[in-house]
């Protein structure tokens, strides 16, 4: 995690917010390798303290400050899923179900939904019929998958909070700094659903006590996020935030042992389609949205960022050193 450590040394922590439309004074803690000092920016009204402490990482995106994060080596040993992958990652290997003549996997899964929460946007199924799904998917073609994936959302530390307000380009660059890469949408999907192509990473039932989903919708003031490093943007991010530290929901774990793949924060991936945008969002976030393993959002370009968007990284499996990285 050398790259992250370097970023953190150059980080910036913000403690304070305005309850009204502007902030009167914002205390900014600049964190460097040499010292910590304070600066004050004056604005308009008298502020009230932020309920949470945030860090501006690399001068670009926000991360909630965690009191502690788990030791990567200890967690690798406890989980036992690392395989031949780098520290903090786990090995994914198996057969992925593919769309076929009978329909796309996601469309077939809709046929197996037995309890709909709502069928209009944002479409949500509460319970899928497992036997119905196994019958529908029995004859689907498969293809082999083998790769490494981060166990948690970036920065891939249990107990730490995922970085948010990240663009697709930035996510790809941060993965490359670690000698890894952004996951393809197919890798992400398979790491979530497993060989059975489960609708949810945890199985067939949508459960807000298991994963960070279905928290109430909050009105978004998009203009406040226009300058994402500004005090106004931070205030809006803090007002909207309903996520959790990575791995806090210990049962929100995919068949391969990947955490928080549905809910918590949306995650950037790389498209596997021949046309269209490269920047694909997977997993949904903490709100009342689809959060299926197969669901995708394909409408935001590579420079888009938002209050609930993070990512995780992937890598070629060491036993496949000559495998071509996805384009």
Secondary structure, DSSP 8 states (H G I E B T S, - for coil): -HHHHHHHHT-EEEE-B-SSSS-SEEEEEEE-SS-EEEEEEE-SS--B--SS-EEEETTTEEEE--S----HHHHHHHH---TTS-TTEEEEEEEEE--BTTB-HHHHHHHTEEEEEESSSS-EEEEE-HHHHHHHHTT--EEEEEEEEESSSTTT-TTS---BS--HHHHHHHHHHTT-EE-BHHHHHHHHHTTTT-SBTTBSB--TTTSS--B------GGGGSSTTSHHHHHHHHHH-----TT-STT-B-TTS-B--SSSSEEEEE--SSSS-SEEEES--SBSS---SS-EE----TT---TTEEE-EEEE-GGGTT-----
